[in-house]
Amino acid sequence: MTAEPARTCNESPKRIASIVNTRNIGIMAHIDAGKTTLSERILFYTGKTHKMGEVHDGAATMDWMVQEQERGITITSAATTCFWMRHGRKHRINLIDTPGHVDFTAEVERSLRVLDGAVGVFCAVGGVQPQSETVWRQAKKYHVPCMAFVNKMDRTGANFFKVVEDMRKKLKVNAMPLEIPIGAEANFTGLIDILEMKAIQFNGDNGEKPLDIPIPADMMDLAKKYHDELVEKLADFDDDIAMRFLEGEDIPAEELRPVIRKAVLAGKLVPAFCGSAFKNKGVQSLLDAVADYLPSPVDIWETVGHNPYNMDEEVKVHCGDDQPFTALAFKIATDPYVGKLFFFRIYAGTATCGQTLLNPRTGKSERFGRLLQMHANSREEREQIFCGDIAAAVGLKNVTTGDTLCDEKNPIVLESMHFPDPVISIAVEPKTTADRDKLSNALIALAQEDPTFTMKSDQETGQTIISGMGELHLEIIMDRLVREFHVEAVAGQPEVAYREAMLKPASHDSKFVRQSGGRGQYGHCVLNVQPMEQGHGITIQNKIVGGAIPKEYIKPIEQGIREAAQTGVLAGYPIIDFNVDIVDGSYHPVDSSEMAFKIAASMGLKEAAKKAGLCLLEPIMKVEVTCPDENQGDIIGDITKRRGQIAELTPENGSTKIVANVPLSELFGYATAIRSLSKGRASYVMEPNVFERVPSQVQEKIVEKNKK
């Protein structure tokens, strides 16, 4: 890592806040933990809005889509910028509120890729829930330092300490309270700052004008216990603190704060705070903590990429307004007034209206037409966007999610994002002939926005098949077709997106020969296939020696293999997770062509796959049901009927939490079934878990159905 003294950035005098005082943060959580409510309070207390929008009223600023307001959930990540004063310095906070529903996990993935820090929100009653674990894994993948905010402390059953323990066990993180609550549920009246060893009391139900008060006498021992535990943990990160702690010295908060920051940035400590966002309690102290402990772009300092012309060569850029321009496009959205918006994060340099830059993926130049600072769905025109900031541009042509945008003289490719494959499909048809072209254009636009939404045409039926992450995901897509694109379409029944997998190694000698007068076609290759572990993907290795197949025909062979894998063999589903070695073949100096080798490879893969034997894989969902104790037996029985396996049973104050793994194909309409079984008292959430082999009797039915 570069030494600290060298981290000096030349900054533009036009900046409102220094790079050192910039925070790019995301709010992430399980659905209904209160992310959007917390975001609304942050906007209010930073002066960005003058009225707090409520999710339940459909008036939240960050939930601007009609579908979000109607359903009370976040569907698309919304970006905004606000400012917060801390220690006499103005901090710029670029904030992204992400969805909590698993169907929209791509929004979380691409947001975390460009953020420097995150606040994980946990329900004080529900604790660590399935999607909490998913978003935490995503943050860990991109090395994003995190803090925790335990929300809804005013709810019946709230238990701050249980949630912290839950984080330690389930998320395997070093969670450490920097605040503890005074009271809980209806008696949640204040907070104790463990670092400063002082308390604040909230006045009234809505947290108006919190007052500094002495720590209540009956809580002093508990506060000291957590203070000493904090200092003891910090001793692991600083030798001076360790020595003074062992000598029993009382160390001031201002000396501990930089060590906490150092531990958070290293991913070794997760500070935990608490409050009730809906009642306006604990939000200001959380904002102080964002300024104190989460990283600035300067802390990230160096961004590593690769030379697009030699991907083995590492290229590094560091932050500064005067550095060669480097940015990552992480989201595309369609705006009814300005057209396509391309959201990007700047890692180095400054963006200017009219600036020309390079997209290394296409090798072509792009140009910033207009630059916009976004506030949810409203926008502010800007002439310049500075290093470390997040903004949107209009006027880019051939840019997709995950593309790097860079200075033409200093090319670099940054790490992109990886998105899960869709697990559910439906057929869509236009209601009228007039809607046919409109439907195609609308679906293309939606697929460009959302990397987990795909569309394809079924060659046999002529139907358009759309695929997504769940029933809700596709429901929202259908709704957007009508409202935004004014397309009337009819949806078929949902279908599971199965996969095909090979069972054993096999090989095939494949030859494609056509002689029909004039120049013929000749392609010949020998392929060895081998099944690989789940998540491996498709790998193809050229093992040709002695020029049996010229190099120019290797790429067409690879294309033929990948295209054949997409259409499958057993039941028309994609074949996944296998390796192919191209081991031998031959060519004709006149008749050989790229097309001939592509066809030979396609035929060869399908024949090799048949020899290897194939099975179907189905998506298995991790389902978490919370139900009254009296309904436990009925719900477990229903899960078993659906080929589900119970993984965990946890009693929780008169209710039971059931965690099970259930095939997606058995879960269509589950919301209605669970309401019926529990008289509306049970709730459930689910997320994709793994792909598992389909039982043989079920596989036979699927194969037979697809043949028909």
Steps between C-alpha positions, in 0.01 A plus 500: 500500500622854424641679803260748662707818440491436122120512494465860387236573236495813290140621524295735287420834671139453380445210739233541769661239728853359500564144377611418857154603623308307233311182596350264239267281702215257446210408726446123477276254683236228495157611376301704757799571726444873440768600246288752311360653821857544625601656165207743524610608850858547380374728221292698752774546761758597235259765366453331162124479555278706729226241548553138595344270239344182638514163325153399619351819352671438164680833547863394552740706288728205432212269400397706197371226267121457491542129572715578807244746636211260448673197655705672770823330387821618333546364147779710356799650680466878528800734526518840663753741650477682833733682742569455871712713733732306732793640702453832317546342154238463228471135392352410164298177523414329172225266614345201323186336645493139378209251479453232766301252294706213362343536153687830461838383630675632185428854621691426821785329314571785260462765771745332737752468215541880486446590868777551755294416811159368603252514785329167564155552650359225725155469651531495882240221507592293190880531536711348223255378232571315170548807282714659775744213446485540122578874498775449758663240273477745209667773706775260608563399137583861409689565830252770607544605868167493685321637806177366649187689600252299709170662409145478642613505864148621588338177370364230730766230533793733420833373636815688398746264670342191343538656152869579565554139609306386191741700280801339665365147454332518158710762321827400669592865563659679793188703588562749782237734650607866500155583637267309727130577543337641810191281521329317215158461335264772634764596760776579247583851624867562422851384413831463680809593296751230600799691360429837665333337804206738491126461441228675302129498570231535233210729580156375402406224258671658201848558638478880500802691636703225667658614827839405646447329835721310747513124447219348713647349818345159435673483160846628597648152556369378161637811325843452663500132403449586130745792516775274640417229244532760222838626621623143541405424137666819378821398677538233229535777238729746679803422717480832688134438591592144606774625735283770657208258537721248684618778732136585581518850348175677407539571126306801358238443227683723250800264515286187462300630205786476240571142614134404458515648150817304422335173614180570302693580181694174540169311524595380850228683694130571438377781730135453603257785564130499583186706473159530344514673162119532486502683837807709397717346772870426455535639146725798578750289695506254209585786261784603735627143484484493118726808496730358769545137398408426139766549229550792265628447143844596633493199735442277199774704325616250242270326251645203313393410146653342192636618168220427245763414237685261733273369778797342682641848565374679813425873479452717810332838542468708813245758600539866416316752283806545278560128431420327164122444492383153619139410579270198515148500353294302751140561401285598203151645542239632259373849580182619321642853464870459418515145359768259621685588820840340559599500868875499566750528784824694442815338641745753356481828310212735423203464264407801287209561264606423141800292616607213272607175661569136415287192563767222500238225454399633159824682420289801398479858618205629702401854589332652805205700366356619830608432858235467771512485878211271595262532793285185467313574174565876488822636357726803507715601201872515574790624289751281685498190720806449718708203614326272748151613401202307364292658224315428175568588138289538189630450146703180529431255215634149543550467876367216717499424872855430619683688223809704583518857364852641487740751353585405138875540565492300825289189431393279792235234566357485853345191659137468391208341688364148489127436515305182578322317220119535478302217664147551365353559151166589343383536141367845400292585198373838377123547517488655154715498187569870558660416836743244352787738410436713809527189719834399349647851541373529858646164602836590345502827699412317824769235439761776453399646838486174694779238464288230671215540252539321165285444193521252214283369219396133504595371155229231496198690636599853395417618855704761684633356828602739777696385806569656838582440866149423627125542459507854641784599263302392193180652639676838525635460144146437367372801694774724360417387145152646543579814699831617355500356149121492437515142373210264560633144540372167630717284728498121506545276803839522678756236405808399695834569331654154533861421407660192347821343636727225371549191714840363386789580263456417132647582159379527144667520160285746305526564127288737290542442123285641218570463128242656270693625199749783523665566835395254772499515879743312722543517876638229727571508873534251785355617833552357849233615749510477877237605760624754758384617842203736536587861422799407281332626181610392152873481430655409165867413459694474177716185522578486126865425416678498168251732326232232445248786511623849408465764774242704306251215536531463879273798578218371272530161674458675838196690368345177374549332839348791695201536265429125516519513881233774506237284328580182696443137401273330752209746522618822334649662814856641514779254583715644780827441686721298268844513342577422136846413371545540122748216452518427126346557157587577142432763235479535122710777341211601269172381651556580868327811637411654835136398452595136428704475820227675702242244379738209561564619857128551569421147377799363690396648835146365471619151412764502775236617750272210400787255559577665834140465613296798618285585798276797571584742781232711668533820708454434872375793707589570862160572656459658844151485651400670825173360633302465826587184692154351440556510121848348508387141425281599204774714345770234542264240347435730204874560448562124500226448237684754285817286505651735756757416767492669840840648586427689822224552762536793741239588768440877537254624767185308405604460137736271310750583228523216246788499251465250215644426156218461247505458117384818326262297281298412812469857626278668241200644684660436840390840635133396467562154650682631806229759566239224490695267732561769763184713459726781380729499806815348345755681283779371281798608294711301257821532301681281244734258674647230270424288193435134580432191291133445413358162620482253208118472498465879492770524230313254277184714516693820414681338206174350369319834531776684312502243220128563447 
